[in-house]
Amino acid sequence: MKSPTRAGKPVVHLYTDGACSGNPGPGGWAFILKHPASGKELVRSGAEPETTNNRMELLAVIYGLEQLKRPSCVELFTDSQYLGKGLTEWLPRWKALGWRRSRGGPVVKNLDLWQRLDALCGQHEIRYHWVEGHSGHDENERCDRLAVQAYQKYL
């Protein structure tokens, strides 16, 4: 059986979440990467002792995308509106303004991570799907539990 593709690229689903105890504080990230055609699933999580929720949201996506061995069509599911708006609205403007939020304004927060994510987005076709947090979405709930569990060692 041939794997489903779009534009000759494999389709994968990436579910992500980040969590923090305090903001800043100990934080965790998690992702679930699924290849629907094969049924394969990769689950990873990690933590940092002092970070922010937004950094954890970004890292979850970055680490998930870094697992892909070839250009793919990625269906990205996240409850982070910061991440979604960044990808769909803010990123092109930030880049045009030299990674600043406005002309002559401050540099974009989490610049290092946004630049890593931007480079990864250049390799893949990414479609963002917002999922309401804590609404019973199985993979989102699972990512949340994994991210929270990951930072517990720093409490």
C-alpha positions as a Markdown table, in Angstrom:
| # | Residue | x | y | z |
|---|---|---|---|---|
| 1 | Met | 0.0 | 0.0 | 0.0 |
| 2 | Lys | 1.4 | 3.4 | -1.0 |
| 3 | Ser | 1.7 | 6.1 | 1.7 |
| 4 | Pro | -0.6 | 9.1 | 1.4 |
| 5 | Thr | 1.3 | 12.1 | 0.1 |
| 6 | Arg | 0.7 | 15.7 | -0.9 |
| 7 | Ala | 2.9 | 17.1 | -3.6 |
| 8 | Gly | 5.0 | 14.0 | -3.4 |
| 9 | Lys | 5.8 | 14.5 | 0.3 |
| 10 | Pro | 4.7 | 12.2 | 3.2 |
| 11 | Val | 2.0 | 13.5 | 5.5 |
| 12 | Val | 2.7 | 13.5 | 9.2 |
| 13 | His | 0.7 | 14.8 | 12.2 |
| 14 | Leu | 2.6 | 16.7 | 14.9 |
| 15 | Tyr | 0.9 | 17.3 | 18.2 |
| 16 | Thr | 2.8 | 19.6 | 20.6 |
| 17 | Asp | 2.5 | 21.3 | 24.0 |
| 18 | Gly | 4.6 | 23.3 | 26.4 |
| 19 | Ala | 4.0 | 23.9 | 30.1 |
| 20 | Cys | 5.6 | 26.0 | 32.9 |
| 21 | Ser | 5.3 | 26.2 | 36.6 |
| 22 | Gly | 5.5 | 29.9 | 37.0 |
| 23 | Asn | 6.4 | 32.1 | 34.0 |
| 24 | Pro | 9.4 | 32.1 | 34.1 |
| 25 | Gly | 9.9 | 28.9 | 36.0 |
| 26 | Pro | 10.6 | 25.2 | 35.4 |
| 27 | Gly | 9.1 | 24.2 | 32.1 |
| 28 | Gly | 8.5 | 21.2 | 30.0 |
| 29 | Trp | 7.7 | 20.5 | 26.3 |
| 30 | Ala | 6.3 | 17.4 | 24.6 |
| 31 | Phe | 5.4 | 16.2 | 21.1 |
| 32 | Ile | 3.7 | 13.3 | 19.5 |
| 33 | Leu | 4.7 | 12.7 | 15.9 |
| 34 | Lys | 2.4 | 10.3 | 13.9 |
| 35 | His | 2.8 | 8.9 | 10.5 |
| 36 | Pro | -0.8 | 8.0 | 9.6 |
| 37 | Ala | 0.1 | 5.7 | 6.7 |
| 38 | Ser | 2.3 | 3.4 | 8.7 |
| 39 | Gly | 0.7 | 3.9 | 12.2 |
| 40 | Lys | 4.2 | 4.7 | 13.6 |
| 41 | Glu | 4.3 | 7.2 | 16.5 |
| 42 | Leu | 7.3 | 8.9 | 18.1 |
| 43 | Val | 6.8 | 10.6 | 21.6 |
| 44 | Arg | 9.4 | 12.8 | 23.2 |
| 45 | Ser | 9.4 | 15.3 | 26.1 |
| 46 | Gly | 12.0 | 17.3 | 28.0 |
| 47 | Ala | 12.4 | 20.1 | 30.5 |
| 48 | Glu | 14.4 | 23.2 | 31.5 |
| 49 | Pro | 14.9 | 24.5 | 35.0 |
| 50 | Glu | 14.2 | 28.2 | 34.2 |
| 51 | Thr | 12.2 | 29.1 | 31.1 |
| 52 | Thr | 8.9 | 30.5 | 29.9 |
| 53 | Asn | 5.8 | 28.8 | 28.5 |
| 54 | Asn | 6.3 | 30.3 | 25.1 |
| 55 | Arg | 9.8 | 28.9 | 24.8 |
| 56 | Met | 8.5 | 25.5 | 25.7 |
| 57 | Glu | 5.7 | 25.8 | 23.1 |
| 58 | Leu | 8.3 | 26.7 | 20.5 |
| 59 | Leu | 10.8 | 23.9 | 21.5 |
| 60 | Ala | 8.1 | 21.2 | 21.3 |
| 61 | Val | 7.5 | 22.1 | 17.6 |
| 62 | Ile | 11.2 | 22.5 | 16.8 |
| 63 | Tyr | 12.2 | 19.2 | 18.4 |
| 64 | Gly | 9.3 | 17.4 | 16.6 |
| 65 | Leu | 10.2 | 18.9 | 13.2 |
| 66 | Glu | 13.8 | 18.0 | 13.7 |
| 67 | Gln | 12.9 | 14.3 | 13.8 |
| 68 | Leu | 11.8 | 14.4 | 10.2 |
| 69 | Lys | 14.3 | 12.8 | 7.8 |
| 70 | Arg | 12.9 | 14.3 | 4.6 |
| 71 | Pro | 10.7 | 17.2 | 3.6 |
| 72 | Ser | 7.1 | 16.5 | 4.7 |
| 73 | Cys | 3.6 | 17.8 | 4.8 |
| 74 | Val | 3.1 | 18.5 | 8.5 |
| 75 | Glu | -0.3 | 18.9 | 10.1 |
| 76 | Leu | 0.6 | 20.8 | 13.3 |
| 77 | Phe | -1.8 | 20.6 | 16.2 |
| 78 | Thr | -1.2 | 22.9 | 19.2 |
| 79 | Asp | -3.2 | 24.9 | 21.7 |
| 80 | Ser | -0.7 | 27.8 | 21.5 |
| 81 | Gln | -2.1 | 30.8 | 19.9 |
| 82 | Tyr | 1.3 | 32.5 | 20.3 |
| 83 | Leu | 2.8 | 29.8 | 18.1 |
| 84 | Gly | 0.0 | 29.8 | 15.6 |
| 85 | Lys | -0.1 | 33.6 | 15.2 |
| 86 | Gly | 3.7 | 33.6 | 15.0 |
| 87 | Leu | 3.7 | 31.1 | 12.2 |
| 88 | Thr | 0.7 | 32.4 | 10.2 |
| 89 | Glu | 0.8 | 36.2 | 10.8 |
| 90 | Trp | 3.9 | 37.6 | 12.5 |
| 91 | Leu | 6.8 | 35.7 | 11.1 |
| 92 | Pro | 6.8 | 37.3 | 7.6 |
| 93 | Arg | 6.6 | 40.8 | 9.1 |
| 94 | Trp | 9.3 | 40.1 | 11.7 |
| 95 | Lys | 11.6 | 38.9 | 8.9 |
| 96 | Ala | 10.9 | 41.9 | 6.7 |
| 97 | Leu | 11.7 | 44.2 | 9.7 |
| 98 | Gly | 15.0 | 42.4 | 10.5 |
| 99 | Trp | 13.5 | 40.2 | 13.2 |
| 100 | Arg | 12.0 | 43.2 | 15.0 |
| 101 | Arg | 8.4 | 43.7 | 16.1 |
| 102 | Ser | 8.1 | 47.1 | 14.5 |
| 103 | Arg | 10.3 | 49.3 | 12.4 |
| 104 | Gly | 13.1 | 50.4 | 14.8 |
| 105 | Gly | 11.4 | 48.6 | 17.6 |
| 106 | Pro | 12.5 | 45.8 | 19.9 |
| 107 | Val | 13.9 | 42.6 | 18.7 |
| 108 | Val | 11.4 | 39.7 | 18.6 |
| 109 | Lys | 11.3 | 37.8 | 21.9 |
| 110 | Asn | 12.6 | 34.2 | 21.7 |
| 111 | Leu | 14.5 | 35.2 | 18.5 |
| 112 | Asp | 16.8 | 32.2 | 18.7 |
| 113 | Leu | 13.9 | 29.8 | 18.7 |
| 114 | Trp | 11.9 | 31.6 | 16.0 |
| 115 | Gln | 14.9 | 31.6 | 13.7 |
| 116 | Arg | 15.3 | 27.8 | 14.3 |
| 117 | Leu | 11.6 | 27.3 | 13.6 |
| 118 | Asp | 11.7 | 29.5 | 10.5 |
| 119 | Ala | 14.6 | 27.4 | 9.1 |
| 120 | Leu | 12.7 | 24.2 | 9.7 |
| 121 | Cys | 9.5 | 25.6 | 8.1 |
| 122 | Gly | 11.5 | 26.2 | 5.0 |
| 123 | Gln | 12.1 | 22.5 | 4.7 |
| 124 | His | 8.5 | 21.4 | 5.2 |
| 125 | Glu | 4.9 | 22.3 | 4.3 |
| 126 | Ile | 3.2 | 23.1 | 7.6 |
| 127 | Arg | -0.5 | 23.5 | 8.2 |
| 128 | Tyr | -1.3 | 24.9 | 11.6 |
| 129 | His | -4.4 | 23.7 | 13.5 |
| 130 | Trp | -5.4 | 25.4 | 16.8 |
| 131 | Val | -6.8 | 23.0 | 19.4 |
| 132 | Glu | -8.5 | 24.4 | 22.5 |
| 133 | Gly | -6.4 | 23.4 | 25.5 |
| 134 | His | -7.8 | 21.1 | 28.2 |
| 135 | Ser | -10.9 | 20.4 | 26.0 |
| 136 | Gly | -10.5 | 16.6 | 25.8 |
| 137 | His | -8.4 | 16.4 | 22.6 |
| 138 | Asp | -6.6 | 13.1 | 23.2 |
| 139 | Glu | -3.1 | 14.0 | 21.8 |
| 140 | Asn | -3.2 | 17.6 | 23.3 |
| 141 | Glu | -4.1 | 16.2 | 26.7 |
| 142 | Arg | -1.3 | 13.6 | 26.4 |
| 143 | Cys | 1.3 | 16.2 | 25.4 |
| 144 | Asp | 0.2 | 18.4 | 28.3 |
| 145 | Arg | 0.6 | 15.5 | 30.8 |
| 146 | Leu | 4.1 | 14.7 | 29.4 |
| 147 | Ala | 5.3 | 18.3 | 29.5 |
| 148 | Val | 4.1 | 18.8 | 33.1 |
| 149 | Gln | 5.6 | 15.5 | 34.1 |
| 150 | Ala | 9.0 | 16.5 | 32.4 |
| 151 | Tyr | 9.4 | 19.6 | 34.5 |
| 152 | Gln | 8.4 | 18.0 | 37.8 |
| 153 | Lys | 12.1 | 17.1 | 38.5 |
| 154 | Tyr | 12.9 | 20.8 | 38.9 |
| 155 | Leu | 10.2 | 21.5 | 41.5 |
